[in-house]
Amino acid sequence: MGGDYAPYYVVEGAVQAVQESQGRFAVTLVGQKDRIDEELRKFPTSEQLSVAHASEVIDMHDAPNAALKTKRDSSITVGVTMHREGKGDAFVSAGNTGAVLSASTLILGRIKGVSRPTIGALIPTESGKCFLVDAGANVDCRPRHLFEFGVMGSIYVGAMVNTENPSIGLLSIGEEDIKGNEASLEALGLFRKSGLNFFGNVEGRDILQGKVDVVVCDGFVGNILLKFGESVPSFFKAKFKRFAAKNVMNKLSVLVARSGMRTVMKELDYQEHGGVPLLGVNGVSIIGHGGSTPKAIKNMIFRAEEFIRRGVNTKIEEAMKRFNG
Amino acid sequence: MGGDYAPYYVVEGAVQAVQESQGRFAVTLVGQKDRIDEELRKFPTSEQLSVAHASEVIDMHDAPNAALKTKRDSSITVGVTMHREGKGDAFVSAGNTGAVLSASTLILGRIKGVSRPTIGALIPTESGKCFLVDAGANVDCRPRHLFEFGVMGSIYVGAMVNTENPSIGLLSIGEEDIKGNEASLEALGLFRKSGLNFFGNVEGRDILQGKVDVVVCDGFVGNILLKFGESVPSFFKAKFKRFAAKNVMNKLSVLVARSGMRTVMKELDYQEHGGVPLLGVNGVSIIGHGGSTPKAIKNMIFRAEEFIRRGVNTKIEEAMKRFNG
């Protein structure tokens, strides 16, 4: 029931996922049974698809923690609980990010040694991708939290993006070790002595340049940066429009360039790429953008499968043991 | 002596400024006299130009506070001191930002009622400009500091950009009043009861959309955002290059669109526009980008003149009295 186009896009994405799954997994759609069944009727029936009823819906405007308390039979709570009970190996949602985050943390619990579960976002760079962590889950962070984000992010990228020994950068206001705010300066010390592949401080300009594989920041900075990045295509569109309006030559050049611009601008839309993982919980929880298309939903389901297959959580647990021991 | 192209760009910019000044002001070039004189010889002599010798140079790699202590005869210290002594009505530099900031704060002192002087940056939006404050001067901020940044930013925009009663937005992770980190949530309360034209929280995506005239954040976030924004054109350039390499049609369309793209991308380069003001000190101090061109230097000088003419500091002092009283 999550996302701006629920349940139809979610159902369609799930249908596509099982169709392409070659029988490897089944999907249980959690939510208001009659509405989901109505959507399912539009597609060929499949034994890999089932429905679990949940009467309530937490929407994008609900305050996460309040909603989890008042809507006890929400699709999020029911779905995450099914996952904890072993009725599913992963939970995937395009719903209220804060609610999925809270429900997953509360119901699944944290991996041993993890102080704060986090979400990360894979964003495009000039040369490839980089994983920004925390992407908005934790706004006020202690140095230890930032350090753990780096550890979990590095494991995720190593396992899921096939980057050998990913490099970690700590987002700051200068490259030198003396630059930073209170929390980042202390976190820098933790990274320096960790033995991880730590690059050092990185600046705002280094993100899109792809200087490192993992960029660590608190969720306040991460959220603001991601939303800023998302707004860049619209900014350029407005500017090109104004440029085109100046004269016929400009107009023609923009017309000719339009498809190219569309292709390139789309790359900044990191949410095309299939959801962000919740890292540090005892389970698999993938959170998608509210505007997730069926394709995005499908990609999230495949990403959840891969998350399990690559043993991300086992690796996180081992790392935490190492850094706590 | 400040900036990557000192002294030649700085001298050239100063020469241009006095040429266009219609005799309204004179410029004293502060720094190593022989090197400056050598540059000045390239231009027609002018009675509006003079040189004040300072033997030392603080460069971009110097740690600001340490450098101010060890290089007591630096062009920054000498120049700011001349300003305090009334030998100049404003100080303009493309040098080490931190050093200009510290020297200005220490030597000029703060305007009564101001806790922390700040720097702001005027950045382009879809519809015009917005003033981001703090742009990097203060990394760890208390709620009161954020509030003062908003007050000073609003006065600056009102006086210098001719925006009547500028709207102020507090940068956060959601629009609702419950969204934010500890400092921003408390600052929100201060803004709400201030009687200022306060819009409320704004998100990362609202900046370029131009939702408000003044965006308030701490200098850690501000610095990271500005540098991220600066790197966007290079990102798109790399992506367009890759797009063009795919086939001849793509290549042609990018060739045709090149001049338009250059025009539009340049708009993100906020530093073209003539330096950032230091707000809250007892004086006028304009800080330029290290890469400032002669044109940027010239614009900074004109901006300093305007800053004086518009009585920005008197307005700040009056506002602080109002909010402290």
Interface residues (C-beta under 8 A of the other chain):
Chain A: A63 P124 T125 E126 S127 G136 V139 D140 L171 S172 I173 I178 G180 N181 E182 S184 E203 G204 R205 D206 I207 L208 Q209 C217 D218 G219 F220 V221 N223 I224 L225 L226 K227 F228 G229 E230 S231 V232 S234 F235 F236 A238 K239 F240 F243 A244 N250 L252 S253 V254 V256 A257 S259 G260 M261 T263 V264 E267 L268
Chain B: A63 P124 T125 E126 S127 G136 V139 D140 L171 S172 I173 I178 G180 N181 E182 S184 E203 G204 R205 D206 I207 L208 Q209 C217 D218 G219 F220 V221 N223 I224 L225 L226 K227 F228 G229 E230 S231 V232 S234 F235 F236 A238 K239 F240 F243 A244 N250 L252 S253 V254 V256 A257 S259 G260 M261 T263 V264 E267
